[in-house]
Amino acid sequence: MEQRSDAELVAAAQAGDRTALDALLRSHSDRLYGLARRLTGNEADAADALQEALIAIVRGLPRYDGRAAFGTWAYRVATNACLDELRRRGRRPRLDGGESLALRAAPGSDIGDVVGARLDVDAALATLPVEFRTAVVLRDLEGLDYAEIAEVLEIPAGTVRSRIARGRAALAAALGGNPDGTDERPRTSR
C-alpha cells in the first residue's frame, strides 16, 4: 500500500476520513512522545502531555491551514501541552522512579555506557530552565532548525539562538564541561 504524505492525510482527515486521521497521528506520535519525555522528564507526565497534545491536534485539525508543515504545527501543540503539564504539576522534570545517576551496567559494557550517558543527559536536561530545555531539545535532539523552533515556540529567531546557546552552556556545565578543558564548543551549521 502506498504511503500518503502528511498533506494528503491532513486533507483526508479534515474531510472526515478517520483512517487518515489515525495514520496521521500514528506517524507523528513516537516523535511527539520523545519530545514530551525529554521536556517533562518522566514517563507518566510525558504520556499525559502526549494524550493532551493528540486531543488538541484532533480538535485543532479543522482550523489547521497548512501555513506551517504539519509536523511543525504538531510540535507546537505538543510543546504547549508539555509546558501546560509542567505548570499543572508544579514540578521540574525528574528521572523516572528516582533512578540514581550511579545506575550503570558492568564496567566496559557498551550498553552500560549508553544507558549511563542517557541518564546523565536526562538529569542534566532536568536542571535547565524550561525555556532553555525546550529550545535545546527541539534543536539538538529533535533536529528542528532555528526558524522551525521560532515558529513552534512563537518567539523571534534571535531569542531561539540565545536560549539554545545559554541552554547548551548550562548543559555542558551540568555534564562536567568540555572534555578537553577549553571553553570552546564545537560549532554546528545553522
C-alpha positions as a Python dict, from the first residue, in 0.01 Angstrom:
ca = {
    (1, 'M'): (0, 0, 0),
    (2, 'E'): (133, 342, -96),
    (3, 'Q'): (216, 569, 196),
    (4, 'R'): (41, 904, 180),
    (5, 'S'): (205, 1237, 261),
    (6, 'D'): (111, 1445, 563),
    (7, 'A'): (-63, 1693, 333),
    (8, 'E'): (-276, 1416, 182),
    (9, 'L'): (-356, 1270, 523),
    (10, 'V'): (-445, 1613, 664),
    (11, 'A'): (-680, 1687, 373),
    (12, 'A'): (-848, 1349, 408),
    (13, 'A'): (-873, 1380, 788),
    (14, 'Q'): (-1021, 1730, 756),
    (15, 'A'): (-1280, 1579, 520),
    (16, 'G'): (-1379, 1327, 788),
    (17, 'D'): (-1164, 1024, 698),
    (18, 'R'): (-1094, 858, 1035),
    (19, 'T'): (-844, 616, 883),
    (20, 'A'): (-639, 909, 754),
    (21, 'L'): (-659, 1079, 1094),
    (22, 'D'): (-539, 763, 1265),
    (23, 'A'): (-250, 725, 1017),
    (24, 'L'): (-153, 1091, 1063),
    (25, 'L'): (-148, 1065, 1444),
    (26, 'R'): (39, 733, 1439),
    (27, 'S'): (304, 870, 1202),
    (28, 'H'): (389, 1151, 1446),
    (29, 'S'): (314, 1001, 1788),
    (30, 'D'): (659, 845, 1851),
    (31, 'R'): (845, 1171, 1784),
    (32, 'L'): (592, 1370, 1987),
    (33, 'Y'): (627, 1126, 2274),
    (34, 'G'): (1007, 1159, 2258),
    (35, 'L'): (970, 1534, 2278),
    (36, 'A'): (728, 1505, 2569),
    (37, 'R'): (958, 1262, 2753),
    (38, 'R'): (1253, 1496, 2724),
    (39, 'L'): (1058, 1807, 2822),
    (40, 'T'): (866, 1663, 3115),
    (41, 'G'): (1142, 1436, 3242),
    (42, 'N'): (934, 1128, 3320),
    (43, 'E'): (715, 870, 3154),
    (44, 'A'): (387, 946, 3333),
    (45, 'D'): (389, 1320, 3263),
    (46, 'A'): (505, 1254, 2906),
    (47, 'A'): (214, 1016, 2849),
    (48, 'D'): (-31, 1270, 2993),
    (49, 'A'): (115, 1552, 2781),
    (50, 'L'): (109, 1335, 2467),
    (51, 'Q'): (-254, 1245, 2526),
    (52, 'E'): (-344, 1613, 2570),
    (53, 'A'): (-144, 1703, 2259),
    (54, 'L'): (-315, 1439, 2045),
    (55, 'I'): (-656, 1555, 2164),
    (56, 'A'): (-561, 1916, 2086),
    (57, 'I'): (-435, 1814, 1740),
    (58, 'V'): (-762, 1636, 1663),
    (59, 'R'): (-968, 1931, 1788),
    (60, 'G'): (-749, 2185, 1609),
    (61, 'L'): (-718, 1998, 1279),
    (62, 'P'): (-1025, 2165, 1122),
    (63, 'R'): (-852, 2503, 1179),
    (64, 'Y'): (-507, 2387, 1061),
    (65, 'D'): (-438, 2594, 750),
    (66, 'G'): (-113, 2445, 624),
    (67, 'R'): (95, 2765, 659),
    (68, 'A'): (343, 2557, 862),
    (69, 'A'): (434, 2197, 793),
    (70, 'F'): (203, 1964, 982),
    (71, 'G'): (498, 1827, 1182),
    (72, 'T'): (599, 2177, 1292),
    (73, 'W'): (243, 2256, 1393),
    (74, 'A'): (219, 1925, 1583),
    (75, 'Y'): (545, 2006, 1766),
    (76, 'R'): (397, 2342, 1869),
    (77, 'V'): (85, 2173, 2003),
    (78, 'A'): (290, 1907, 2186),
    (79, 'T'): (535, 2162, 2329),
    (80, 'N'): (246, 2367, 2465),
    (81, 'A'): (88, 2053, 2613),
    (82, 'C'): (418, 1970, 2785),
    (83, 'L'): (456, 2320, 2925),
    (84, 'D'): (95, 2309, 3046),
    (85, 'E'): (162, 1972, 3211),
    (86, 'L'): (470, 2106, 3388),
    (87, 'R'): (279, 2410, 3512),
    (88, 'R'): (-16, 2196, 3618),
    (89, 'R'): (207, 1956, 3809),
    (90, 'G'): (408, 2243, 3954),
    (91, 'R'): (730, 2049, 3938),
    (92, 'R'): (1052, 2020, 3749),
    (93, 'P'): (1139, 1717, 3540),
    (94, 'R'): (1294, 1422, 3718),
    (95, 'L'): (1425, 1081, 3635),
    (96, 'D'): (1163, 807, 3646),
    (97, 'G'): (1133, 625, 3974),
    (98, 'G'): (1407, 827, 4139),
    (99, 'E'): (1678, 647, 3942),
    (100, 'S'): (2028, 719, 4055),
    (101, 'L'): (2285, 854, 3814),
    (102, 'A'): (2514, 585, 3953),
    (103, 'L'): (2298, 320, 3784),
    (104, 'R'): (2527, 155, 3531),
    (105, 'A'): (2578, -183, 3371),
    (106, 'A'): (2905, -368, 3413),
    (107, 'P'): (3220, -159, 3352),
    (108, 'G'): (3329, -173, 2989),
    (109, 'S'): (2981, -267, 2873),
    (110, 'D'): (2876, -64, 2570),
    (111, 'I'): (2509, -74, 2672),
    (112, 'G'): (2606, 45, 3018),
    (113, 'D'): (2786, 342, 2866),
    (114, 'V'): (2484, 427, 2653),
    (115, 'V'): (2240, 392, 2944),
    (116, 'G'): (2468, 594, 3168),
    (117, 'A'): (2507, 869, 2911),
    (118, 'R'): (2131, 887, 2861),
    (119, 'L'): (2067, 911, 3235),
    (120, 'D'): (2333, 1182, 3260),
    (121, 'V'): (2182, 1383, 2976),
    (122, 'D'): (1826, 1340, 3105),
    (123, 'A'): (1934, 1453, 3452),
    (124, 'A'): (2126, 1750, 3312),
    (125, 'L'): (1830, 1849, 3093),
    (126, 'A'): (1608, 1840, 3400),
    (127, 'T'): (1824, 2108, 3564),
    (128, 'L'): (1774, 2358, 3282),
    (129, 'P'): (1505, 2625, 3300),
    (130, 'V'): (1214, 2509, 3086),
    (131, 'E'): (1264, 2777, 2818),
    (132, 'F'): (1627, 2669, 2762),
    (133, 'R'): (1546, 2297, 2784),
    (134, 'T'): (1268, 2331, 2527),
    (135, 'A'): (1488, 2512, 2275),
    (136, 'V'): (1781, 2270, 2322),
    (137, 'V'): (1560, 1961, 2293),
    (138, 'L'): (1389, 2089, 1979),
    (139, 'R'): (1724, 2174, 1815),
    (140, 'D'): (1972, 1914, 1934),
    (141, 'L'): (1751, 1613, 2000),
    (142, 'E'): (1461, 1663, 1759),
    (143, 'G'): (1661, 1827, 1479),
    (144, 'L'): (1438, 2126, 1409),
    (145, 'D'): (1607, 2427, 1251),
    (146, 'Y'): (1605, 2770, 1413),
    (147, 'A'): (1314, 2900, 1203),
    (148, 'E'): (1101, 2596, 1289),
    (149, 'I'): (1180, 2635, 1659),
    (150, 'A'): (1089, 3004, 1643),
    (151, 'E'): (758, 2903, 1485),
    (152, 'V'): (692, 2625, 1737),
    (153, 'L'): (769, 2847, 2036),
    (154, 'E'): (622, 3161, 1876),
    (155, 'I'): (932, 3366, 1958),
    (156, 'P'): (1187, 3553, 1743),
    (157, 'A'): (1472, 3351, 1590),
    (158, 'G'): (1726, 3562, 1783),
    (159, 'T'): (1563, 3455, 2108),
    (160, 'V'): (1582, 3092, 1993),
    (161, 'R'): (1956, 3129, 1928),
    (162, 'S'): (2009, 3287, 2269),
    (163, 'R'): (1813, 3019, 2452),
    (164, 'I'): (1997, 2742, 2272),
    (165, 'A'): (2337, 2897, 2344),
    (166, 'R'): (2255, 2952, 2711),
    (167, 'G'): (2096, 2609, 2741),
    (168, 'R'): (2393, 2436, 2581),
    (169, 'A'): (2634, 2621, 2810),
    (170, 'A'): (2434, 2519, 3118),
    (171, 'L'): (2407, 2163, 2988),
    (172, 'A'): (2783, 2143, 2928),
    (173, 'A'): (2846, 2272, 3281),
    (174, 'A'): (2599, 2021, 3428),
    (175, 'L'): (2770, 1739, 3238),
    (176, 'G'): (3116, 1839, 3357),
    (177, 'G'): (3223, 2081, 3083),
    (178, 'N'): (3408, 2016, 2762),
    (179, 'P'): (3634, 1710, 2777),
    (180, 'D'): (3943, 1897, 2651),
    (181, 'G'): (3914, 2159, 2926),
    (182, 'T'): (3862, 2454, 2692),
    (183, 'D'): (3571, 2691, 2696),
    (184, 'E'): (3526, 2642, 2322),
    (185, 'R'): (3246, 2424, 2199),
    (186, 'P'): (3210, 2272, 1855),
    (187, 'R'): (3016, 2490, 1614),
    (188, 'T'): (2727, 2350, 1415),
    (189, 'S'): (2574, 2484, 1100),
    (190, 'R'): (2252, 2672, 1138),
}
